[in-house]
């Protein structure tokens, strides 16, 4: 079996999404060397970690965390850049799986019924062809053994003129509005909302508005990375 796979890699070599080294058959998207040097934050069980604090006084969450720190031009920055701008969906799935392995060990983060990727702006989705958060969510779902809910949480872009009318005045810095198509499907569920990179938290905050209105929902947030 491994002979066949090694033989295959002679003709269809795969490369590390960070350092471009040839991958061995047992390596997926990221080589062992880069894997060992991932800047893991390991803060999932700290209830006052940087991502939790970001949302204090803004939205009510069960827990929030992030997997990696993202210094400019570092390994995680290169990997996420590949995921977002070079069509490398496999690296998103791989990082999602690695993240989920840590969450399985976490007391605060492990109880999840459904994973919700933050929807991509429709224009960006059209250009990119895929939502990078869906890739992360797929990798996580496989490890956590839970479903990914796609297309239920929905994003629409409002024009500046509509925003000025005050329809979403509270979100004047986020002109995208989120809503849930079938809230009954999420009622009573422990939801894990997934984003690729959290900076100001405004997108997550906007997503939380319709989700928090659903009966019995417990909402947690997990981001692949936060800027260093
Ligand atoms: Zn590498």
Boltz pocket constraint, residues with backbone or C-beta under 6 A from the ligand:
constraints:
  - pocket:
      binder: B
      contacts: [[A, 16], [A, 17], [A, 18], [A, 19], [A, 20], [A, 21], [A, 30], [A, 31], [A, 32], [A, 33], [A, 34], [A, 35]]
      max_distance: 6.0
